[in-house]
C-alpha cells in the first residue's frame, strides 16, 4: 500500500524541523499521490499523537491550516481564528480541497501538479489522467473480452483490489480477474443523462464462458471490444448502437456484449424509453451509466475496498461534466445508492445537489419505468432534445 514519501511529522507537525525544510507544495503533491492510491492521512496524524507525546493537537492543526492556506492562495491567518473542528474533520476538509486540484498524469507520476482553479477541469487534463487508456495499452488482448492472465486495471487499483481479495477470507466473495473492466457504458463526457449505478455483477457462464466462446469469432469480438475501448478512452459513443453488422448480418450489440450488468441496464433503459415516451435509440444515444466499481465482483459492496484511484479519476470526470454542461441531468436510480455516490463524488455531489440536477428513482429497488413525477419526465425530455 502506498504511504507518504517522508515521515508523518514532515507533513503534520508544524514544530518539526523537517516540516520547515520540506517544501509545502511538495507536501501537498505527496499527500495527493498517497490519497489517490488509498492512503488515509488520519493514520499518520494518529501515529504522531500516539507516539510523540510532546506534539500537541495545536501543532498538527497549524500544519493542516498551512497546507489549506497554500491550496487556497491565502494567508494562514485566515484560518487561525475560525471555529475549530476536530482534527479528523480538519484533515478531511484538507483532503477534499486538495483532491479538487490534484492532477496525476498517467505517463509519469513525477508530472503531477496542482491546478490553479479548484472549480475547473479541462478535457485535455482528463485525457492525461485517463489511466484506462494506459491499462488498455498494457493488458488488452485482441479479440478477448475475457483473457486469462491479463487483468485490465486502472493504475493503482491493482494493489488495493488484490489486497482486498487476499484479506477477504470468504469463499464466494471478491473481485474476479481477467474480465474486461466496466467503469461505465456509453460516453459520460458527452451524455445528456448520466445514471449512477452500483456494482458490476459476475456470472461465470456469461462473463467467462460466453466471452471465451466469443473470442472464437474474432470479427464479432472485435466489434464489441472496439466499442468498449472507445467508452474507456472517453471517445463519443452511444450506450447502444442497436444494430451492428458483421459476417452474420445485422444483430443487436447486447447480443454480443457478454456483461450481466450491461444487460440489466439495457433492459432498464429500454423500459424507461417506453415509460417516458421517447425513441429508444434516441435515449441510447444520450445516456450513460457509471458503475460504482469498475470490476466484476461476487458479494462485495462497491466501496468495500475503499476509494480507488479510478474513483478519484471518475470524480474529475463528473466535475468536468458539471462545469461544462449545465443541462446534463444525473439519475440516482435508487435511494439506497445515495451514500455510495456521496462518497465517490465528494464535493462534486454537493455541487450537483446545490444545482438541483439529480433525479432520484426508487426507494430501494432500481426501476426506471415508474415513479417519476410529470415534472421529472418533462426535465428528462428537455435534457434529451437539447
C-alpha positions as YAML, in Angstrom:
chain: A
units: angstrom
residues:
- id: 1
  name: UNK
  ca: [0.00, 0.00, 0.00]
- id: 2
  name: UNK
  ca: [1.27, 3.48, -0.88]
- id: 3
  name: UNK
  ca: [2.27, 5.70, 2.05]
- id: 4
  name: UNK
  ca: [3.71, 9.20, 2.38]
- id: 5
  name: UNK
  ca: [7.19, 9.65, 0.94]
- id: 6
  name: UNK
  ca: [8.60, 11.29, 4.09]
- id: 7
  name: UNK
  ca: [7.88, 10.69, 7.78]
- id: 8
  name: UNK
  ca: [4.41, 11.74, 9.04]
- id: 9
  name: UNK
  ca: [5.83, 14.59, 11.14]
- id: 10
  name: UNK
  ca: [7.30, 16.17, 8.00]
- id: 11
  name: UNK
  ca: [3.74, 16.85, 6.86]
- id: 12
  name: UNK
  ca: [1.70, 17.28, 10.04]
- id: 13
  name: UNK
  ca: [3.95, 18.55, 12.88]
- id: 14
  name: UNK
  ca: [4.27, 22.31, 12.48]
- id: 15
  name: UNK
  ca: [7.05, 22.44, 15.06]
- id: 16
  name: UNK
  ca: [9.17, 19.73, 13.45]
- id: 17
  name: UNK
  ca: [12.45, 20.74, 11.77]
- id: 18
  name: UNK
  ca: [11.68, 18.53, 8.76]
- id: 19
  name: UNK
  ca: [8.31, 20.24, 8.37]
- id: 20
  name: UNK
  ca: [10.04, 23.61, 7.97]
- id: 21
  name: UNK
  ca: [12.60, 22.30, 5.48]
- id: 22
  name: UNK
  ca: [10.40, 20.25, 3.15]
- id: 23
  name: UNK
  ca: [8.63, 22.49, 0.57]
- id: 24
  name: UNK
  ca: [4.93, 22.92, 1.23]
- id: 25
  name: UNK
  ca: [3.89, 22.35, -2.39]
- id: 26
  name: UNK
  ca: [5.79, 19.07, -2.39]
- id: 27
  name: UNK
  ca: [3.99, 18.12, 0.83]
- id: 28
  name: UNK
  ca: [0.68, 18.63, -0.97]
- id: 29
  name: UNK
  ca: [1.79, 16.63, -4.01]
- id: 30
  name: UNK
  ca: [2.95, 13.77, -1.78]
- id: 31
  name: UNK
  ca: [-0.32, 13.77, 0.18]
- id: 32
  name: UNK
  ca: [-2.31, 13.89, -3.07]
- id: 33
  name: UNK
  ca: [-0.42, 10.92, -4.53]
- id: 34
  name: UNK
  ca: [-0.81, 8.84, -1.37]
- id: 35
  name: UNK
  ca: [-4.51, 9.69, -1.05]
- id: 36
  name: UNK
  ca: [-5.12, 8.88, -4.74]
- id: 37
  name: UNK
  ca: [-3.69, 5.43, -4.03]
- id: 38
  name: UNK
  ca: [-5.82, 4.65, -1.00]
- id: 39
  name: UNK
  ca: [-3.78, 6.09, 1.88]
- id: 40
  name: UNK
  ca: [-5.57, 7.72, 4.83]
- id: 41
  name: UNK
  ca: [-3.69, 10.61, 6.43]
- id: 42
  name: UNK
  ca: [-5.71, 10.17, 9.62]
- id: 43
  name: UNK
  ca: [-3.47, 7.17, 10.28]
- id: 44
  name: UNK
  ca: [-0.39, 9.41, 10.08]
- id: 45
  name: UNK
  ca: [-1.90, 12.00, 12.39]
- id: 46
  name: UNK
  ca: [-2.90, 9.38, 14.95]
- id: 47
  name: UNK
  ca: [0.56, 7.85, 14.72]
- id: 48
  name: UNK
  ca: [2.10, 11.20, 15.66]
- id: 49
  name: UNK
  ca: [-0.28, 11.80, 18.56]
- id: 50
  name: UNK
  ca: [0.21, 8.27, 19.90]
- id: 51
  name: UNK
  ca: [4.00, 8.15, 19.63]
- id: 52
  name: UNK
  ca: [5.21, 11.72, 20.23]
- id: 53
  name: UNK
  ca: [3.76, 12.98, 23.48]
- id: 54
  name: UNK
  ca: [5.35, 16.41, 23.06]
- id: 55
  name: UNK
  ca: [3.47, 17.06, 19.80]
- id: 56
  name: UNK
  ca: [0.18, 18.79, 20.53]
- id: 57
  name: UNK
  ca: [-3.02, 18.85, 18.53]
- id: 58
  name: UNK
  ca: [-2.34, 22.55, 18.02]
- id: 59
  name: UNK
  ca: [0.92, 21.71, 16.21]
- id: 60
  name: UNK
  ca: [-1.00, 19.42, 13.87]
- id: 61
  name: UNK
  ca: [-3.80, 21.93, 13.40]
- id: 62
  name: UNK
  ca: [-1.27, 24.62, 12.44]
- id: 63
  name: UNK
  ca: [0.28, 22.26, 9.88]
- id: 64
  name: UNK
  ca: [-3.11, 21.45, 8.33]
- id: 65
  name: UNK
  ca: [-4.06, 25.13, 8.25]
- id: 66
  name: UNK
  ca: [-0.80, 26.00, 6.49]
- id: 67
  name: UNK
  ca: [-1.48, 23.35, 3.86]
- id: 68
  name: UNK
  ca: [-5.03, 24.63, 3.35]
- id: 69
  name: UNK
  ca: [-3.77, 28.22, 3.12]
- id: 70
  name: UNK
  ca: [-1.38, 27.19, 0.34]
- id: 71
  name: UNK
  ca: [-4.16, 25.41, -1.52]
- id: 72
  name: UNK
  ca: [-6.50, 28.39, -1.27]
- id: 73
  name: UNK
  ca: [-3.81, 31.02, -2.02]
- id: 74
  name: UNK
  ca: [-4.46, 32.88, 1.23]
- id: 75
  name: UNK
  ca: [-2.58, 33.64, 4.42]
- id: 76
  name: UNK
  ca: [-2.63, 31.12, 7.26]
- id: 77
  name: UNK
  ca: [-4.09, 33.95, 9.35]
- id: 78
  name: UNK
  ca: [-7.39, 33.31, 7.55]
- id: 79
  name: UNK
  ca: [-7.72, 30.03, 9.47]
- id: 80
  name: UNK
  ca: [-6.27, 30.82, 12.88]
- id: 81
  name: UNK
  ca: [-9.35, 32.37, 14.47]
- id: 82
  name: UNK
  ca: [-12.03, 30.22, 12.89]
- id: 83
  name: UNK
  ca: [-14.15, 27.79, 14.87]
- id: 84
  name: UNK
  ca: [-12.10, 24.65, 15.37]
- id: 85
  name: UNK
  ca: [-13.42, 21.34, 14.11]
- id: 86
  name: UNK
  ca: [-11.93, 18.11, 15.33]
- id: 87
  name: UNK
  ca: [-8.53, 17.20, 13.86]
- id: 88
  name: UNK
  ca: [-10.19, 14.42, 11.87]
- id: 89
  name: UNK
  ca: [-12.71, 16.82, 10.30]
- id: 90
  name: UNK
  ca: [-9.95, 19.33, 9.52]
- id: 91
  name: UNK
  ca: [-7.97, 16.57, 7.80]
- id: 92
  name: UNK
  ca: [-10.98, 15.53, 5.73]
- id: 93
  name: UNK
  ca: [-11.53, 19.14, 4.62]
- id: 94
  name: UNK
  ca: [-7.86, 19.35, 3.63]
- id: 95
  name: UNK
  ca: [-8.16, 16.19, 1.53]
- id: 96
  name: UNK
  ca: [-11.37, 17.38, -0.15]
- id: 97
  name: UNK
  ca: [-9.77, 20.71, -1.07]
- id: 98
  name: UNK
  ca: [-6.57, 19.02, -2.24]
- id: 99
  name: UNK
  ca: [-8.25, 16.43, -4.44]
- id: 100
  name: UNK
  ca: [-10.16, 19.19, -6.25]
- id: 101
  name: UNK
  ca: [-6.91, 20.45, -7.74]
- id: 102
  name: UNK
  ca: [-4.64, 17.39, -7.72]
- id: 103
  name: UNK
  ca: [-3.81, 16.17, -11.22]
- id: 104
  name: UNK
  ca: [-1.93, 12.93, -11.83]
- id: 105
  name: UNK
  ca: [-0.99, 12.33, -15.49]
- id: 106
  name: UNK
  ca: [-0.57, 8.63, -16.23]
- id: 107
  name: UNK
  ca: [2.57, 8.98, -18.33]
- id: 108
  name: UNK
  ca: [4.77, 9.96, -15.37]
- id: 109
  name: UNK
  ca: [3.67, 10.49, -11.74]
- id: 110
  name: UNK
  ca: [6.52, 12.99, -11.38]
- id: 111
  name: UNK
  ca: [4.50, 15.30, -13.61]
- id: 112
  name: UNK
  ca: [1.71, 15.60, -11.02]
- id: 113
  name: UNK
  ca: [0.62, 19.16, -10.36]
- id: 114
  name: UNK
  ca: [-1.92, 21.31, -8.53]
- id: 115
  name: UNK
  ca: [-4.38, 23.17, -10.75]
- id: 116
  name: UNK
  ca: [-4.85, 26.86, -10.05]
- id: 117
  name: UNK
  ca: [-8.65, 26.88, -10.19]
- id: 118
  name: UNK
  ca: [-10.36, 24.36, -7.87]
- id: 119
  name: UNK
  ca: [-13.68, 24.72, -9.66]
- id: 120
  name: UNK
  ca: [-12.47, 23.85, -13.17]
- id: 121
  name: UNK
  ca: [-11.01, 20.91, -15.03]
- id: 122
  name: UNK
  ca: [-10.42, 20.64, -18.76]
- id: 123
  name: UNK
  ca: [-10.82, 17.77, -21.18]
- id: 124
  name: UNK
  ca: [-7.12, 17.68, -22.06]
- id: 125
  name: UNK
  ca: [-6.44, 17.10, -18.35]
- id: 126
  name: UNK
  ca: [-8.88, 14.17, -18.31]
- id: 127
  name: UNK
  ca: [-7.05, 12.65, -21.27]
- id: 128
  name: UNK
  ca: [-3.71, 12.96, -19.47]
- id: 129
  name: UNK
  ca: [-5.21, 11.43, -16.31]
- id: 130
  name: UNK
  ca: [-7.13, 8.63, -18.02]
- id: 131
  name: UNK
  ca: [-5.47, 5.51, -16.68]
- id: 132
  name: UNK
  ca: [-7.90, 3.31, -18.61]
- id: 133
  name: UNK
  ca: [-6.03, 4.18, -21.81]
- id: 134
  name: UNK
  ca: [-2.76, 3.10, -20.21]
- id: 135
  name: UNK
  ca: [-4.39, -0.06, -18.85]
- id: 136
  name: UNK
  ca: [-5.65, -1.00, -22.32]
- id: 137
  name: UNK
  ca: [-2.23, -0.40, -23.85]
- id: 138
  name: UNK
  ca: [-0.60, -2.60, -21.22]
- id: 139
  name: UNK
  ca: [-3.00, -5.53, -20.84]
- id: 140
  name: UNK
  ca: [-5.54, -5.55, -23.68]
- id: 141
  name: UNK
  ca: [-5.53, -8.72, -25.75]
- id: 142
  name: UNK
  ca: [-7.08, -8.57, -29.20]
- id: 143
  name: UNK
  ca: [-10.35, -10.48, -29.66]
- id: 144
  name: UNK
  ca: [-10.63, -11.31, -25.95]
- id: 145
  name: UNK
  ca: [-13.14, -9.83, -23.53]
- id: 146
  name: UNK
  ca: [-12.02, -12.45, -21.02]
- id: 147
  name: UNK
  ca: [-8.27, -13.01, -21.07]
- id: 148
  name: UNK
  ca: [-6.60, -15.39, -18.63]
- id: 149
  name: UNK
  ca: [-3.54, -13.80, -17.05]
- id: 150
  name: UNK
  ca: [-4.42, -10.26, -18.16]
- id: 151
  name: UNK
  ca: [-6.39, -8.08, -15.76]
- id: 152
  name: UNK
  ca: [-7.06, -4.62, -17.21]
- id: 153
  name: UNK
  ca: [-6.89, -2.35, -14.16]
- id: 154
  name: UNK
  ca: [-6.64, 1.40, -13.71]
- id: 155
  name: UNK
  ca: [-3.10, 2.27, -12.48]
- id: 156
  name: UNK
  ca: [-3.02, 1.96, -8.70]
- id: 157
  name: UNK
  ca: [-6.26, -0.04, -8.39]
- id: 158
  name: UNK
  ca: [-4.47, -3.38, -8.61]
- id: 159
  name: UNK
  ca: [-2.71, -3.37, -5.24]
- id: 160
  name: UNK
  ca: [-5.86, -2.29, -3.38]
- id: 161
  name: UNK
  ca: [-8.11, -4.84, -5.11]
- id: 162
  name: UNK
  ca: [-5.64, -7.71, -4.76]
- id: 163
  name: UNK
  ca: [-5.05, -6.95, -1.07]
- id: 164
  name: UNK
  ca: [-8.81, -6.90, -0.58]
- id: 165
  name: UNK
  ca: [-9.17, -10.28, -2.28]
- id: 166
  name: UNK
  ca: [-6.36, -11.77, -0.18]
- id: 167
  name: UNK
  ca: [-7.83, -10.46, 3.06]
- id: 168
  name: UNK
  ca: [-11.41, -11.31, 2.16]
- id: 169
  name: UNK
  ca: [-11.16, -14.79, 3.60]
- id: 170
  name: UNK
  ca: [-14.66, -15.76, 2.49]
- id: 171
  name: UNK
  ca: [-15.38, -18.30, -0.19]
- id: 172
  name: UNK
  ca: [-17.53, -16.88, -2.98]
- id: 173
  name: UNK
  ca: [-16.62, -13.27, -2.22]
- id: 174
  name: UNK
  ca: [-14.25, -10.92, -4.01]
- id: 175
  name: UNK
  ca: [-13.32, -9.40, -7.34]
- id: 176
  name: UNK
  ca: [-12.94, -11.62, -10.39]
- id: 177
  name: UNK
  ca: [-9.85, -11.15, -12.54]
- id: 178
  name: UNK
  ca: [-9.36, -11.29, -16.32]
- id: 179
  name: UNK
  ca: [-12.77, -9.83, -17.27]
- id: 180
  name: UNK
  ca: [-12.81, -6.54, -19.20]
- id: 181
  name: UNK
  ca: [-13.44, -3.65, -16.79]
- id: 182
  name: UNK
  ca: [-16.80, -1.87, -16.81]
- id: 183
  name: UNK
  ca: [-16.41, 1.60, -15.28]
- id: 184
  name: UNK
  ca: [-19.20, 2.97, -17.47]
- id: 185
  name: UNK
  ca: [-21.32, 2.30, -20.53]
- id: 186
  name: UNK
  ca: [-21.63, 5.00, -23.17]
- id: 187
  name: UNK
  ca: [-19.93, 8.38, -23.18]
- id: 188
  name: UNK
  ca: [-20.05, 10.12, -19.78]
- id: 189
  name: UNK
  ca: [-18.38, 13.30, -21.06]
- id: 190
  name: UNK
  ca: [-20.96, 13.86, -23.82]
- id: 191
  name: UNK
  ca: [-24.10, 12.24, -22.38]
- id: 192
  name: UNK
  ca: [-27.16, 14.32, -21.56]
- id: 193
  name: UNK
  ca: [-28.33, 11.95, -18.81]
- id: 194
  name: UNK
  ca: [-25.91, 10.13, -16.50]
- id: 195
  name: UNK
  ca: [-27.13, 7.22, -14.38]
- id: 196
  name: UNK
  ca: [-25.27, 6.43, -11.15]
- id: 197
  name: UNK
  ca: [-25.19, 2.63, -10.90]
- id: 198
  name: UNK
  ca: [-23.98, 0.08, -8.36]
- id: 199
  name: UNK
  ca: [-21.59, -2.88, -8.59]
- id: 200
  name: UNK
  ca: [-20.64, -4.93, -11.66]
- id: 201
  name: UNK
  ca: [-22.05, -8.43, -11.29]
- id: 202
  name: UNK
  ca: [-20.08, -11.54, -12.28]
- id: 203
  name: UNK
  ca: [-21.80, -14.53, -13.80]
- id: 204
  name: UNK
  ca: [-19.37, -17.30, -14.72]
- id: 205
  name: UNK
  ca: [-21.46, -18.65, -17.57]
- id: 206
  name: UNK
  ca: [-21.75, -15.21, -19.17]
- id: 207
  name: UNK
  ca: [-18.67, -13.27, -18.03]
- id: 208
  name: UNK
  ca: [-16.15, -16.04, -18.64]
- id: 209
  name: UNK
  ca: [-17.58, -18.90, -20.72]
- id: 210
  name: UNK
  ca: [-19.61, -16.81, -23.16]
- id: 211
  name: UNK
  ca: [-16.72, -14.41, -23.66]
- id: 212
  name: UNK
  ca: [-14.37, -17.30, -24.32]
- id: 213
  name: UNK
  ca: [-16.78, -18.51, -26.99]
- id: 214
  name: UNK
  ca: [-16.97, -15.00, -28.42]
- id: 215
  name: UNK
  ca: [-13.19, -14.99, -28.89]
- id: 216
  name: UNK
  ca: [-13.57, -17.82, -31.39]
- id: 217
  name: UNK
  ca: [-15.38, -15.41, -33.74]
- id: 218
  name: UNK
  ca: [-12.79, -12.59, -33.95]
- id: 219
  name: UNK
  ca: [-14.86, -10.19, -36.05]
- id: 220
  name: UNK
  ca: [-17.75, -10.27, -33.59]
- id: 221
  name: UNK
  ca: [-15.44, -9.93, -30.59]
- id: 222
  name: UNK
  ca: [-13.59, -7.05, -32.22]
- id: 223
  name: UNK
  ca: [-16.80, -5.08, -32.78]
- id: 224
  name: UNK
  ca: [-17.62, -5.37, -29.08]
- id: 225
  name: UNK
  ca: [-14.07, -4.69, -27.95]
- id: 226
  name: UNK
  ca: [-13.68, -1.56, -30.06]
- id: 227
  name: UNK
  ca: [-16.96, -0.15, -28.74]
- id: 228
  name: UNK
  ca: [-15.96, -0.73, -25.11]
- id: 229
  name: UNK
  ca: [-12.47, 0.65, -25.78]
- id: 230
  name: UNK
  ca: [-13.98, 3.87, -27.13]
- id: 231
  name: UNK
  ca: [-16.02, 4.22, -23.96]
- id: 232
  name: UNK
  ca: [-12.94, 3.72, -21.77]
- id: 233
  name: UNK
  ca: [-10.92, 6.20, -23.81]
- id: 234
  name: UNK
  ca: [-13.64, 8.87, -23.39]
- id: 235
  name: UNK
  ca: [-14.47, 8.95, -27.08]
- id: 236
  name: UNK
  ca: [-18.02, 9.79, -28.08]
- id: 237
  name: UNK
  ca: [-20.20, 6.72, -28.33]
- id: 238
  name: UNK
  ca: [-23.73, 5.51, -27.78]
- id: 239
  name: UNK
  ca: [-24.80, 3.37, -24.82]
- id: 240
  name: UNK
  ca: [-26.05, 1.01, -27.52]
- id: 241
  name: UNK
  ca: [-25.82, 1.26, -31.27]
- id: 242
  name: UNK
  ca: [-28.80, -1.01, -31.56]
- id: 243
  name: UNK
  ca: [-27.93, -2.51, -34.92]
- id: 244
  name: UNK
  ca: [-24.45, -3.78, -35.72]
- id: 245
  name: UNK
  ca: [-23.29, -5.55, -38.86]
- id: 246
  name: UNK
  ca: [-20.79, -8.40, -39.09]
- id: 247
  name: UNK
  ca: [-20.33, -11.52, -41.20]
- id: 248
  name: UNK
  ca: [-23.53, -12.98, -39.70]
- id: 249
  name: UNK
  ca: [-25.57, -9.99, -40.81]
- id: 250
  name: UNK
  ca: [-27.42, -7.48, -38.65]
- id: 251
  name: UNK
  ca: [-27.67, -8.07, -34.91]
- id: 252
  name: UNK
  ca: [-28.14, -6.24, -31.62]
- id: 253
  name: UNK
  ca: [-25.00, -5.08, -29.78]
- id: 254
  name: UNK
  ca: [-26.23, -6.56, -26.45]
- id: 255
  name: UNK
  ca: [-26.32, -9.98, -28.13]
- id: 256
  name: UNK
  ca: [-22.53, -9.82, -28.37]
- id: 257
  name: UNK
  ca: [-21.53, -7.90, -25.25]
- id: 258
  name: UNK
  ca: [-21.44, -10.57, -22.53]
- id: 259
  name: UNK
  ca: [-21.98, -8.47, -19.43]
- id: 260
  name: UNK
  ca: [-24.80, -9.24, -16.98]
- id: 261
  name: UNK
  ca: [-24.66, -5.67, -15.64]
- id: 262
  name: UNK
  ca: [-24.81, -4.08, -19.08]
- id: 263
  name: UNK
  ca: [-27.76, -6.33, -19.97]
- id: 264
  name: UNK
  ca: [-29.50, -5.24, -16.78]
- id: 265
  name: UNK
  ca: [-29.15, -1.56, -17.66]
- id: 266
  name: UNK
  ca: [-30.06, -2.17, -21.31]
- id: 267
  name: UNK
  ca: [-33.40, -3.56, -20.14]
- id: 268
  name: UNK
  ca: [-33.97, -0.76, -17.60]
- id: 269
  name: UNK
  ca: [-33.21, 1.96, -20.12]
- id: 270
  name: UNK
  ca: [-35.40, 0.27, -22.73]
- id: 271
  name: UNK
  ca: [-38.26, 0.28, -20.22]
- id: 272
  name: UNK
  ca: [-37.52, 3.90, -19.38]
- id: 273
  name: UNK
  ca: [-37.76, 4.92, -23.06]
- id: 274
  name: UNK
  ca: [-41.21, 3.39, -23.30]
- id: 275
  name: UNK
  ca: [-42.30, 4.87, -19.96]
- id: 276
  name: UNK
  ca: [-41.30, 8.46, -20.76]
- id: 277
  name: UNK
  ca: [-42.27, 8.04, -24.43]
- id: 278
  name: UNK
  ca: [-39.03, 8.74, -26.31]
- id: 279
  name: UNK
  ca: [-37.48, 6.77, -29.21]
- id: 280
  name: UNK
  ca: [-35.26, 4.02, -27.85]
- id: 281
  name: UNK
  ca: [-32.21, 4.80, -29.98]
- id: 282
  name: UNK
  ca: [-32.53, 8.49, -29.15]
- id: 283
  name: UNK
  ca: [-32.32, 7.67, -25.45]
- id: 284
  name: UNK
  ca: [-29.45, 5.22, -26.01]
- id: 285
  name: UNK
  ca: [-27.51, 7.95, -27.81]
- id: 286
  name: UNK
  ca: [-27.74, 10.47, -24.98]
- id: 287
  name: UNK
  ca: [-27.47, 8.35, -21.83]
- id: 288
  name: UNK
  ca: [-24.51, 6.86, -19.97]
- id: 289
  name: UNK
  ca: [-24.40, 4.56, -16.94]
- id: 290
  name: UNK
  ca: [-21.50, 4.79, -14.49]
- id: 291
  name: UNK
  ca: [-20.83, 1.86, -12.18]
- id: 292
  name: UNK
  ca: [-19.79, 2.42, -8.57]
- id: 293
  name: UNK
  ca: [-16.89, -0.02, -9.01]
- id: 294
  name: UNK
  ca: [-15.42, -0.96, -12.41]
- id: 295
  name: UNK
  ca: [-14.55, -4.60, -11.68]
- id: 296
  name: UNK
  ca: [-16.76, -7.68, -11.75]
- id: 297
  name: UNK
  ca: [-17.46, -8.92, -8.26]
- id: 298
  name: UNK
  ca: [-19.25, -11.50, -6.16]
- id: 299
  name: UNK
  ca: [-20.96, -10.41, -2.93]
- id: 300
  name: UNK
  ca: [-18.92, -7.23, -2.49]
- id: 301
  name: UNK
  ca: [-20.26, -3.76, -1.76]
- id: 302
  name: UNK
  ca: [-18.82, -1.30, -4.31]
- id: 303
  name: UNK
  ca: [-16.79, 0.69, -1.77]
- id: 304
  name: UNK
  ca: [-15.81, -2.20, 0.49]
- id: 305
  name: UNK
  ca: [-12.12, -1.98, -0.57]
- id: 306
  name: UNK
  ca: [-12.23, 1.80, -0.12]
- id: 307
  name: UNK
  ca: [-11.87, 4.58, -2.68]
- id: 308
  name: UNK
  ca: [-9.72, 3.54, -5.64]
- id: 309
  name: UNK
  ca: [-7.55, 5.69, -7.92]
- id: 310
  name: UNK
  ca: [-10.17, 5.07, -10.60]
- id: 311
  name: UNK
  ca: [-12.78, 6.60, -8.26]
- id: 312
  name: UNK
  ca: [-10.76, 9.81, -7.95]
- id: 313
  name: UNK
  ca: [-10.47, 9.93, -11.74]
- id: 314
  name: UNK
  ca: [-14.22, 9.36, -12.02]
- id: 315
  name: UNK
  ca: [-14.83, 12.27, -9.64]
- id: 316
  name: UNK
  ca: [-12.88, 14.51, -12.00]
- id: 317
  name: UNK
  ca: [-14.93, 13.28, -14.97]
- id: 318
  name: UNK
  ca: [-18.14, 14.29, -13.22]
- id: 319
  name: UNK
  ca: [-16.54, 17.59, -12.19]
- id: 320
  name: UNK
  ca: [-15.81, 18.21, -15.86]
- id: 321
  name: UNK
  ca: [-19.41, 17.39, -16.83]
- id: 322
  name: UNK
  ca: [-20.87, 19.65, -14.13]
- id: 323
  name: UNK
  ca: [-18.59, 22.52, -15.15]
- id: 324
  name: UNK
  ca: [-19.04, 22.26, -18.90]
- id: 325
  name: UNK
  ca: [-22.69, 21.40, -19.44]
- id: 326
  name: UNK
  ca: [-25.37, 22.95, -17.26]
- id: 327
  name: UNK
  ca: [-28.09, 20.90, -18.94]
- id: 328
  name: UNK
  ca: [-26.86, 17.40, -18.02]
- id: 329
  name: UNK
  ca: [-29.11, 15.59, -15.55]
- id: 330
  name: UNK
  ca: [-27.95, 12.93, -13.11]
- id: 331
  name: UNK
  ca: [-30.20, 9.99, -12.32]
- id: 332
  name: UNK
  ca: [-29.86, 8.20, -8.98]
- id: 333
  name: UNK
  ca: [-31.99, 5.12, -9.68]
- id: 334
  name: UNK
  ca: [-32.42, 4.06, -6.05]
- id: 335
  name: UNK
  ca: [-32.19, 5.94, -2.77]
- id: 336
  name: UNK
  ca: [-30.01, 3.18, -1.31]
- id: 337
  name: UNK
  ca: [-27.19, 4.24, -3.66]
- id: 338
  name: UNK
  ca: [-27.02, 7.81, -2.37]
- id: 339
  name: UNK
  ca: [-24.44, 7.22, 0.37]
- id: 340
  name: UNK
  ca: [-22.17, 5.35, -2.05]
- id: 341
  name: UNK
  ca: [-22.24, 8.15, -4.60]
- id: 342
  name: UNK
  ca: [-21.81, 10.89, -2.00]
- id: 343
  name: UNK
  ca: [-18.57, 9.15, -1.00]
- id: 344
  name: UNK
  ca: [-17.35, 8.64, -4.57]
- id: 345
  name: UNK
  ca: [-18.13, 12.17, -5.75]
- id: 346
  name: UNK
  ca: [-17.22, 14.13, -2.62]
- id: 347
  name: UNK
  ca: [-17.59, 17.86, -3.17]
- id: 348
  name: UNK
  ca: [-18.93, 17.30, -6.71]
- id: 349
  name: UNK
  ca: [-22.00, 15.63, -5.25]
- id: 350
  name: UNK
  ca: [-22.67, 18.79, -3.23]
- id: 351
  name: UNK
  ca: [-22.44, 20.84, -6.44]
- id: 352
  name: UNK
  ca: [-24.93, 18.57, -8.21]
- id: 353
  name: UNK
  ca: [-27.37, 18.81, -5.31]
- id: 354
  name: UNK
  ca: [-26.97, 22.58, -4.99]
- id: 355
  name: UNK
  ca: [-27.81, 22.97, -8.68]
- id: 356
  name: UNK
  ca: [-30.85, 20.66, -8.38]
- id: 357
  name: UNK
  ca: [-29.60, 18.42, -11.18]
- id: 358
  name: UNK
  ca: [-30.23, 14.99, -9.65]
- id: 359
  name: UNK
  ca: [-33.39, 12.92, -10.12]
- id: 360
  name: UNK
  ca: [-33.99, 10.03, -7.75]
- id: 361
  name: UNK
  ca: [-35.77, 6.83, -8.76]
- id: 362
  name: UNK
  ca: [-36.99, 4.05, -6.46]
- id: 363
  name: UNK
  ca: [-36.53, 3.92, -2.72]
- id: 364
  name: UNK
  ca: [-34.82, 0.52, -2.56]
- id: 365
  name: UNK
  ca: [-35.03, -1.22, -5.92]
- id: 366
  name: UNK
  ca: [-33.88, 0.13, -9.26]
- id: 367
  name: UNK
  ca: [-36.84, 0.77, -11.55]
- id: 368
  name: UNK
  ca: [-36.77, 3.36, -14.32]
- id: 369
  name: UNK
  ca: [-40.22, 2.55, -15.67]
- id: 370
  name: UNK
  ca: [-42.33, 4.08, -12.91]
- id: 371
  name: UNK
  ca: [-42.23, 6.56, -10.09]
- id: 372
  name: UNK
  ca: [-41.10, 9.66, -11.98]
- id: 373
  name: UNK
  ca: [-43.28, 12.71, -11.48]
- id: 374
  name: UNK
  ca: [-44.62, 14.58, -14.51]
- id: 375
  name: UNK
  ca: [-42.14, 17.37, -13.72]
- id: 376
  name: UNK
  ca: [-39.24, 14.89, -13.71]
- id: 377
  name: UNK
  ca: [-40.37, 13.39, -17.03]
- id: 378
  name: UNK
  ca: [-40.53, 16.89, -18.51]
- id: 379
  name: UNK
  ca: [-36.98, 17.57, -17.33]
- id: 380
  name: UNK
  ca: [-35.76, 14.29, -18.84]
- id: 381
  name: UNK
  ca: [-37.47, 15.12, -22.14]
- id: 382
  name: UNK
  ca: [-35.88, 18.56, -22.16]
- id: 383
  name: UNK
  ca: [-32.41, 17.11, -21.49]
- id: 384
  name: UNK
  ca: [-32.81, 14.58, -24.31]
- id: 385
  name: UNK
  ca: [-33.88, 17.03, -27.02]
- id: 386
  name: UNK
  ca: [-31.28, 19.71, -26.23]
...
